[in-house]
């Protein structure tokens, strides 16, 4: 976003996806923005298999009931944590509740990136708050090309996609809010599976339907602690998915490599043969 561009006025709402009710939302008491991509249609008349591809926000506050639902009802066997080591140290995934689940931390951004605008981070790091509130939309938007084109992100997303070829149960990937780093992973896997651009956009924007609870909690925290005033737009920049962010991801891949497929083949080692294998493993006839 340049200085001449305006901030998004309100979070965009996604268009409904036929045959994919409520965008696969999974109601969990301690996990925001949890969704099963099962049922999502592809452009060639297939659908993603259920209980194979799950996405969510951070699992740190997940209850025992939440984890039982993910493991027993949704067959979760593999968790990919895209957060930085610092974020993981502050709010680790609930390992005692994840017996039998393989966990891997593959950060897609370096620890210095401003991505963890959580309650504890703001309370402990006033400098972080000042930097973020100065230009919130630009800060988040800039994360997309950094994640897609940076060495750390390339390694993370390449491993994520290639590991899907070996997974047998469901893989859940997450970051903090399940929007930016998680959204990039979703864009890549959905594209590889042959999902249309329109449906990928709708799934990306579906985050905006499920973040109201987090925003309410954050605003209450800020009011109680008197840390910041007039931060509504800043919180919205962090919590919501905006098309300007999505477009930044598209521009990063197409601008440098000409197409998403060329980016995936050259940088992620995930060319046509692997994409075809992924479709065999994760798709079924509609």
C-alpha positions, 0 to 999 in steps of 0.5 A: 500500500503506497502513501496515496492509497486509502485504507480499507474501510471495512472487511470484505465479506466472502461470496458463498461457495456452493456445496461448501456450507459456512466455509467448513467452520468448526466450532471450537471454544478455545480456537479461533477461525478453525475450518475444514476445507473438506467439501470445497469444490475445484474447477474440474468438478471435484471436491476436497476430501473431508477430514484431510485439510484443516486450518485455524488460529493458534491452538494455545487456548484449546480446551481438552474438548477442542482437541478431542474434537480435532483428533477424534472427529476430524482425524487430526494427525499432523500439526504445522505451526507457522509461527516464529520461535518467539511466538511458540515460546510465549504461547505453545501448542497444548502438547499434553492434549496432543498425544499421537499427533505429530507436531512441526514448527516451520516458521514462515517469517523471522522472529523480527516480523511484526505478526504477533499483536496478541495481548501479552505482546502488546502489554510487554512491548510498547515499541511494537505497539507504536510501530504497528499503530503507525501504519497497520495495513501497510505492516500486515500487507508487507508480510505477504511478499516477505513470507512468500519470497523470503528464504524462511517462508520458502522453506516453510511452504515447500515443506508444508506442501511436500509433507502433505504428500506423505500425510495419511490423516488430517493435517492442521496448519495454523499461525496466530489468527489463522489469516495471513501465514495460514491464509498463504498456505491455504492459497497455495494448497487450494491452487495446487488442488485446482480450486478456482481463483474465485473460490480461493478468494472467498475462502481467504475472506471467510476469515472475516466471518469468524474473527468477531470474538477475538476482536471483542476480547482484544478491545476489552483488554485494551480498555481495561489496561489503558494501553492504547486508545483509538486502535480500532482500525489497527486491530481490524488491520490485524484481525481481518483479511483484506483484498489488498493483502491477498493481492500482495500475495498474488503480485509477489508470485506473479510479479517475480515468476510470472505465475503461481505455478512457476513460483511453486515449481521453481521455489517450492519444488512443487511442480505439475507432477506433485500437484497431480499426486496431491489431487489424487490424494485429497480430491474426490468426485463431487 
